[in-house]
Amino acid sequence: MTQTEQIQAHDRTSLARPWVIRMVVIIVVLVGFGGWGLYDATMKYPDRGRRHAEALELEYLKAAQRSGRLFEAPIFDPKADLAVL
């Protein structure tokens, strides 16, 4: 074996342990944040919008009922919707 082959055979390096730990922690945090964002975008946000729309519809139907114009409301079956809400 020549001297160059011996040097190449023994020249190995490895990643520094603190750097690897830091990178793993960063990756876990980013994946967690991405998962939370995906959950919020697909589950929580639409549910909040749905509940808000139902609350506004309930408020609208109660106002229409108080004013005596419940049947003039542009809703197919306002009494049933009011009972459900």
Contacts in CASP RR format, 6 or more apart in sequence:
PFRMAT RR
TARGET T0000
AUTHOR 0000-0000-0000
METHOD contacts of the structure
MODEL  1
MTQTEQIQAHDRTSLARPWVIRMVVIIVVLVGFGGWGLYDATMKYPDRGR
RHAEALELEYLKAAQRSGRLFEAPIFDPKADLAVL
1 9 0 8 1.000
54 85 0 8 1.000
57 75 0 8 1.000
57 81 0 8 1.000
57 85 0 8 1.000
58 82 0 8 1.000
58 85 0 8 1.000
60 73 0 8 1.000
61 70 0 8 1.000
61 73 0 8 1.000
61 75 0 8 1.000
61 78 0 8 1.000
61 81 0 8 1.000
61 82 0 8 1.000
61 85 0 8 1.000
62 82 0 8 1.000
64 70 0 8 1.000
64 72 0 8 1.000
64 73 0 8 1.000
64 78 0 8 1.000
65 82 0 8 1.000
70 78 0 8 1.000
70 79 0 8 1.000
70 82 0 8 1.000
71 78 0 8 1.000
75 81 0 8 1.000
END
